[in-house]
Amino acid sequence: LDCVGGSVCNTHRLARPGRSLLASLSLPTMSGLVGALAVSLLPTPSDAQALLLQSLSDQVGDRPVGLELTASQVESLTSLFEIQTEELLRELCFIAKKWSQPTVSEFEVAAVGLSEDGRILIGVNMEFPPLPLFYSIHGEQFLVARCASEGVSLKSFAVNAPPCGHCRQFLNEILGSGFITIYTSQTQKKAIEIPHAPTSSSDSSNPVARSPPVTFTGLPSLLPLGFGPRDLLPDGKLMLEEEAVPDIASTVDTDTVSYQCTLTSLTLAKDRGQSELLEVGLRETLKSYAPYTKCPAGIIIVTESGTRYFGRLLESAAYNPTLSPVHVALCNMWAAEGTFTGISEVILLEREAATVSQSSVVEMLGRTLCPKAILTTYYLEEKEKEL
């Protein structure tokens, strides 16, 4: 381990390359989405609809849109296909799931959400062999991570399979979970045989079929008597509940504690030309949802092209569904690029004496996805605020 800066900052190359089966994917273009939706919703379009389809495709072109649609794009699609937003969310599930990476389970999941500002954000499930399964990202977690990073709340979402217990617990933490609308339908590769069940009259020649859609209003309908943040912290805030973070270079205040990067870390960052990057990363770190450990943590992924992706810690009252900051940053990178290739540096920001550290998670994922990248850790210093 080649250390720089002693105990206040570490820099080293990630060693022992791992084996990853993750492939790079081409992200959807707007015209591609329009075409895919047309196949499902307008198999025999009228002349007028065909002209509208061509006009919209020419207008949006082949620019990759990533796993997100603007409010105006959502309005254009619902108007073109004469459908409600709910149906658009459902249809996008069966298109978007191909951007998932279920390299172990081979079970594709897409969670397509509508934010309060009218945007559509898409989450997919990700698995990272040869790492253990608990390093995986569930589709609904991906969606919440994207909402947190974009600073928006979630109004409703559709998912192509009923949320698993892990996701129901994670969703129980978000602001507005008691009122969120969830649209589910399921795609099964083959019929599930249930002992003593009546014989199905469905067409067995179709290997993939959708089950009837089901709508749930409020997470309690999916998680009755659920354990949540109020059980541990009666007065705590919820995930996706934004707090204002002061715009102060190198120092960020919360209600009770002043955080700043240690002097040696700031000097090193300045020498490496990363002062501005560190300021942005510090602000992202202090937006962590970490009410249980009180150990905020943030990640900056830097690519060879200079693109930067940020992530923050998102904890769960049940602990295990917690999403690490590197997982959140990877969600943002996948949503924008559809690949994890080209990562040159991973920067971790966390408390110097953190009760719970994110370093082992960062190293394990780094060795699997980007073994040649440099890992830098900047430690945060706590100072009691003067009363």
Summary of the structure (lengths in Angstrom):
residues: 387
radius of gyration: 22.2
end to end distance: 41.5
largest distance: 72.8
contacts: 1258
relative contact order: 0.14
helix: 33%
strand: 22%
